[in-house]
Amino acid sequence: MTRTLLVIAGEDSGDLHGAELLRELKLREPGLRIIGVGGPRMTPFLDRKLADVKDLAVVGFIEVIRHLPRLNRLFKEILAAAREESVSAALLIDYPGFNLRLAKALRRQQPGVKLHQYVCPQVWAWKKGRIPDLGTTLDTLYCLFDFEPELFRGYPVDARFVGHPLVEVVKPECDRGTFFGETGLDRARPLVALLPGSRTGEIQRLLPPMAELARRWRQERPEVQWVLPVAPTLDPTFVRAHLGGAPVTLVQDRTYAARAYADAALVASGTATLETALLGTPFAIVYRLNALTYQIARHIVKVPHFGLANVVAGREVAVELLQDEVNPERLGVELTRLLEPETARRVRAELGDVRGHLGEPGAAGRVAEDLLGKL
């Protein structure tokens, strides 16, 4: 009898982690039927695609409210598909606001369904009240950071540290010579990578000040080159429209190479900060939220750092710029500092500490083995 697994990823990082895991699942059980929501990386492994991650990729309290009708419609469509396909288990990848609600609805609809979460929500940073909810709703919680399982001690959920899949995923897609040959960039000149995020709202808020700095430095520091790896969830035309003619080279399918061969980077807060730390490129973390969302968040976030790389390291290995600090002047100050050889050497050494907290390679394989044993 064919077993059917429902998989839900709600953003680009979930699509990345999900693709590696689905590949491992299909290698071990080719006949496993997988349905769900994913992006371009997960799509080849989905036997039935219910929606794309772009349909779920919304960040911020106020932004979610604006998109509620669409999200609720998709929520109902997923539940209907789960019932129609008689799914035996659900694998929910990160995206806790949507996925925890979905888990509860699935349990009500199909009491025997097994609920597994891949990537522990950041309850250690905010919404600690979610810990009992997760601990009693889920059957398994696969944690990427070594300190997370302890948070769920005493709850029935099987919370286990599996290591971070980025450890084996993050490596340049091509060698240095190929990258510079493809892009036409000069390997003898300084290169700055811009990573303004994978969602349209992030591009709208973060790219304009980055682009303005690039325009100013065209006159002030003409030796500096700029590259922007476009996330697969974004349309390059949309990104180019927010550059306003800034001298920035857009690249696709080279997101790791662009950072690995850059001398410094400006990176939106999120999984991209861990990726950049693993690549060893000095960077600053930037983020801007809707003003009201920020006012709400600042009262509930309980950790000293908002950048994942800093949270994992337990200290600031990358400067964090938030809200009004994300302006051309301040970005220029930080990039100037990061491009200094002595600063770059020191930062690279500190970034090496992040790697030690992420476990051994093989996270996706370990999760696949455990998950198949529980279907």
N, C-alpha and C positions, 0 to 999 in steps of 0.2 A: 504494500500500500504506500503510495506517494505521501511523503510528509510535506506540509506547507508551513513556511515561516514568513511572518510579516516583519518587515524591516522599515524603520522610519528614521531618516536623517533630515535635519532641518536647516543646515547651513553648509558652507563649503568645507569646513574642517571635518564635519561629520561625514560628508561624502568621501573625503580622503581616507579617514579611518575605516569607514564602512566598506570601501572598495577592497582594501587589503583583507578584511575579515571575510567578505563574501567570496573572494578568490580562494581563501583557505577552506571555506566550507564546501565549495564546489569541487575542489581537488579531492576532498575526503569523501564526499557523497554527491556525485554528479547528478543523481536523480532527485535531489532535494529541490522542491519548488519554492522559489523565493518571490514574494510580491512586496510592493511597498513604494516608498518615496525616496528618491535619490537624485544625485546630480550626474554629470557626464562620466565620472569615474565608476560609479556604481551601476549605471545603466546596462552595461554588457552582461552583468550577472543577474539582472532582474528578469524573471520569466513574465512578470506583469508589472508594468510601471503605472502607479496610481497618480503620481504627480511629480514635479521636479522640485528640488530644494529651493529654487527661486520663488516658488509659490509660498514657501514658509519663511523665507529669510527676512525676518523683521526684528529689529532690535530697539529696546526702549519701551517704557511703560506707555507713553503717550502714542508712540507709533503703533503699538499693538492694538490699542483701542480703535485707531483709524482703520485698521485692516481686519477688525473682528468679523464682519460679515463673510469675507472671503475665507478666513481661517475656520470659522464655524462650518461653512459649507464643505470644506475639505475634510474636516474632522468627521462629519457624518458620512462622507463618501468612503473614508478609510474604514469606519466601523461596518458599513454595509459590505464592503469587499471582504473584510475579515469573516463575517458571518457566511457570506456566499461561498468563500473558499474553505471554510471550516479549518481555519488556521489552528495549529496545535500550540504554537508559541509565538511570542512577539519579541523582537530585538529592537530596543529603543536606543538610539545613539545620541547622547548628549541632549540638547534642546529641551531642558527640563520643564519649562512652563507649559508647553504643549504636550510633551510626552508623558508627564506624570498624570495629567488629566486624562489622556488617552488610555493609560494603563488601568486606571480605575474604571473607566467606561467599558473596556474590554473584559475586565473581571466580572462586571455586572452582567454583561451580555453573554459571555461564555465562561462560566465559573471555572471550568477545568483548564483554561489557557494558562501556559507558563509565561511569566513576565520577566524578561531579562534586560537590564540597562547596561549599555557599554559606554563608559565615560561617566564618572560620578559627577553630579552637579556640584558647583562650587559652594556647597553649604558651609564650608569653613570660612567663606568670605562674607556671605550674606544669606538671609533666610535660613538660619539654623533651625527654625521651627519646622523646616521640611524634613529634618532627619527622621523623626518618628513616622512621618508619612511614607518616606522612601523605605524605611526599615520594615514596615509592616505590609506595604503594597507589593513590593517586588519580590521575586524569588531569588534572583541573583543580581549582584551589582559588581561589575568588573571595573576596578579602580586603576587609574593610570599613575597615581602618585602614592608613594609608600606610606604616607601618613594618613591616608583616607580610611582604610578599613577600621581603624580604631574608633572612628566616630560612630560606628554602627554596632559596637559591642553591646550585647544585651538584646538586640532585635533579631527577629527570625530570619531576616535576609542573609543570604550567603554573600558577604562582602569580601572580595579578595583582590589583592594587588597583583596585576598581570604584567606591569611594565608599560612603558609608553611606546606605541607603534612608530612614533616619529624617529626613534633611535635608528631604525633600519630603513625608513622611507626617505629621510632627508639626506640627499646627496645630489650634487650637480648633475643635470641631465646630459651634459656634454663637457668636453674638456675646454680649457681656457682658450686655446687657439680657435677651436670651432665656434665658441660663443662670440668672440670678438670678430671673427670672420663673417659670421651670419649677420651680426648687428651693424657692422661698419664702424663700431666704436674703436677708439684708439687705446690700446692696452697700456701705453706709456703715460697716459693722462689720468688724473684722479676720476673715479667713478662713484656716483652716489645713487643708491637704489631707493625708490619711493614705493612704499606699500601702504596705500591709503585705505585698505580694507577690501572685502569681497561683497559688500552690500551697497545698493545704490545710495542709501542714506549716508553711509560712511564716505563714499566718494564725494557727495555734495558738500559735506562738512569739512573733510580733511584735505581733499586735493587742491582746492583754490589757494590756501596759504602756501602749500608746497610749490605749486606752479608759480606763484608770485615770487617766491624766493629764487626759483630757477631763472625767471625773467631778469631779476635784479642782478644775479651773479653772471648773467651773460655779458654784462658790462664790467662788473667789479672783479669777478674771478673767471675769466673766459676759459681757463684751462680745465675747469670742472665740467664733467659730462654727467648726464642724468638718464637713468633707465627706470622704466616702470613695468614690472611683469603683471599683465592683466589676469586677474582671477578668472577661472573658467565659468564662473557664475555671472560674469559681466560682459556686456557688449562693448568691444573696443571703441565703437563710434560714440557711445555714451561717455566713456572715459575721456576720449579725445576732446569732446565738447567742453569738458570741465578743465581742460588744460589752458584754454584761452591763448593758444599759440606759443606756449612755453616750449623751450628747446629740450623736450623730453622724448626719448626713444621708447616706444611701446614694444613689448615682446610678449609672445604667447608660447606656452609649453616650455618655458625656461625660467620658471619662478625661483627654483633653487640656484641655478647657475647665475642668474642676475644678482642674487645676493652674495653667493660664494665668491664671485670675482669683483664685487664692489669693494671700495675702500671704507665706506660708511653707509648707513641706511637710516631712513625714517620709517617707523613701522607702527601700524595701527595696533592697539592693544588686542590681545587674543592669542590664538594658537600660533600665529605668524611670529610672535616674539620668541617662542620656544624654538621654532624652526631656525630663526636667524641666529639665536644663541648657539644652536648645534652646528651651524655653518661657520661660526667663529668670526662673524663680521661685526665690528663695533656699530652700535645703533642707539637711537633714542626712541622711546615709546611715546606715541601720541594718541590722544583721543578727545573727541568732542561729542557730547550728547545734546539732545534737545534740552533747552534750559530747564523746563519743568521736570523732565526725567532726571536731570542731574541733581536738582534740589531734593528729589525723593531719594535717589541713590546714595547721596552723601550722608544721609541719616541712617541708612541700614547696612552699608558696607562696613565690615568690622576688621579689616586687615590694613596694615600700614602701606601696602603696595597694591596697585591695581594691575600691573603688568605680570603676566604668568611667569615670565623668566625670573623676575624679581621674587615672586611668591615662592617659587621652587628653590631658588638660591637662599632664601631667607634674609636677603639684604638687597640693596640697590646695585645691581650690576649694569643696569641701563637707566639713564635719566628718564623720568616720567614727566610728560607735559600734558596738562589737562585743561580743557575748555579754552579760556582766553589766552592761556600760555601758548596755544597753537597758533602762532602768528609768524610772519616772515622774519621779523627781527630775532625772535627767540630761537626759531629753527636755525637761523644762520649762525647764531652764537654756538649752539650745540654742535652743528656740523663742523664749524671751524675747529672746535676743540677735538672732535673725534678724528679729524683728518691730520692732526699733529702726530708725528711718528711715535713719540714717547707715550702719549695718551692711548693711541691705538694698541701699542704693545701691552700696556697695563690692562686695558679693557679685554683684550683677547684672552689674557691669562685668567681673568675673573670669569669670563664666559665658560671656560672649561669646567668650572665647578657645577654648572647646571646639569651637565651630562651625567654626573655621578648619582643624581637623584631620580633618574628615569628608568632604572632597571636594565635588564639584559635584552638583546634582540629576540624576536620571536613572539611578541605579544599577541599578534593576530592568530598565530597558530595555536597558542595556548588557549585562547578564548574559543576558537573553533572546536578544539578537542572537547573542552568542558561542555560547550553548548550542545554539541551533537549527542553527548551522553545524557542530556537532560530533556531532549525532545520527546 
